[in-house]
Amino acid sequence: KEKAKLDDLARIITASKEVESVDIVGYADMIGTSGYNKSLSMRRANTVKSYLASKGMKTRKTRVEAMGEKMSITKCDPNMARNELIACLAADRRVEIELNVSK
């Protein structure tokens, strides 16, 4: 499902003359140390960058950033049972992609 979304995005980017650059930002949930989450979110972002590159996206104008557990979008009680907490935090384990277009 997610690969199909990335495949569609790669087609849009490679076909567009308006896309000047791409920002790829990785995130992690609050479980784990800050250093580990920063590294994990960078790996997530770089994995997406590599996948898009394998589909033909030019990477010379691509910015990759890692946010770690910053900018959480979930509201989970840290005292939940671990498996419930992991499920609740799923949306924080993400990569966001922003296309910067010429005007």
N, C-alpha and C positions, 0 to 999 in steps of 0.2 A: 504494500500500500504506500509506504513512505518512499520507496524507490521509484514508484510510478510518478509520484509528485515531483521528485527530483529530476526524473527523465523529462517530464513536461517542462519544468523550469529550465533545464539545460537547452531544450529545443527553442524556447522563447529567447533566452539570452543569446544563443549563437545565431539566431535568425534576425535579431534586432540590431539596427544601426544606432538606435538611441541609447542603449545601455552603455554607459561610459565606465562604470566600475561596479563591483559587487562587494558588499560587506557581509561577512559571515561571523556570527557571534554565538559562541557556545555557552551553555549554562549547566549547572549541576544542582542537585537538591542539597538540603542542609545536613544530610548524613555524611559523616567523614570530616576530616580536618580541612581547614581552609586551603592549605597547600595542595592536598590531594584533589580537592574539588576544582581548584584552579587548573591543575594539570589535566584532570579528566575533561573539563569543559573545553580546553584547548585541543585535546585529542578528538573530541566530538566535532568541533569546528573544522579541524584539518581533515577529518574523514569525509565530511561533506564537500570540502574544497576538492579533495582528490577525486571523489566520485564524479563531481561536476566536470572536472578536467578530463576524466576518462570518457566523458560523453561529448567532448569537443569544446567546452567552455574555455576561453582564453583566461589564463590566471595572472597575467602580468598586472592587471588592475584589480586585484582582489585583496581586500584587507580581512585578516582573520584576527579575532579577539576572543579572549576567555574572560568570562565574568565570574566563574565559580558559582557559589551559592547566592551571590548578590542578585537583587532584582527578582526575588521569588514571586511567583504569581499564584501560589497556593496559600491557603489558610488552614494549616493542619496543626492539631494539638500534638506537641512533641511527646506527650505522655501516652499516646495511643500504643496499642500493641504493635510490635515491629512490622509485621506483615501488613497491618492496616495503614501504618505510617508510610511504608514504601509505596503502597497503592495510592494513597492520598497525594504523595509528592510527585507522582509520575509527570505531571505537567511542567515541573521545574527542570526535568531532564530533557532539554530541548536544544535546538539550534535555530536561530532566527537568521533569515537572509533578507538583505535590503538591496534592491536594485537602484542605482543612481543613474538617472537618465539625463540626457542633454535636453535643454529647453529651447 
